[in-house]
Amino acid sequence: MQVPEKRRIEIKKLISENESISVSNLSKLHNVSEITIRRDLKKLEDEGFLEKVHGGAIAKLLKEEYHPIYLDDIKKNRDKKAGIAREASRLISDGDSIIIESGSTCLELVYNLEEKKNLAIFTASVPLAYELWKIALGRKDIEVNICGGLVELKSNTLIGSPAVEFFNNLSVDLAFIGTIAVSVEGGYIAASSQMDADVTKSIINNSRKIVLLADSSKFNNKAYVKAAPLEKINVLITDSGIEKKTAQRLRSMNIVLKIV
């Protein structure tokens, strides 16, 4: 009979090499019962090496390495983003068709939609689509649509040609977009990649009114992929942390600037 400690060492090696493994495969490999394997996995989980999942286990390191950016973004400047989102929600009328692109401030906007009626909503964000789905449950007046495309894993945003084509086939009343940076000097809003920028461009080109949600920290960020010129923005909502000269410059571009 195999020594349990030796068996657990071999299980550690297998999970390190394969990142995940099933109880049934381990049982066959070591010629022991599945109950015995589950005990082994429980001990290794207690040691912090792995995490048990249905039917097997995954390496703990793998779980910790995958950390979506949007989870961190949600925590940053949360109060400011909530204020921006409340102001943005006032621009939405019952019966509107709207795009809510992606990002943590756009996510805050979703939380302000429960009292709205007869909305057709389109998004490029998996987390936003999930929250919208929860609002739409049991209602017939909220239509939720999500584009197709490649999932950008860190942000959980859909990108690529299917996403671009999806928005190119729309014509909506309002689009709420986010950005990783605003360059007032350069006259553009930025994206994290060219594929992100392509989706933003298609949203802007197929919406009658564009509302940019950007907390004041975005005016200090640096980014070099141009998503759209600032002249395409109709309304920009930010917080009181924005510098006066920046606010003046934006207003000189005929952007309706709302500071909350």
PyMOL commands that set and color helices and strands:
alter all, ss='L'
color gray80, all
select helices_A, chain A and resi 4-18+23-30+34-46+60-65+69-75+78-89+104-110+126-136+161-168+194-205+216-219+230-232+244-252
alter helices_A, ss='H'
color red, helices_A
select strands_A, chain A and resi 20-22+50-53+56-59+97-100+119-123+142-146+150-152+157-159+172-177+181-183+188-191+207-213+225-229+235-238+256-259
alter strands_A, ss='S'
color yellow, strands_A
deselect
rebuild
show_as cartoon
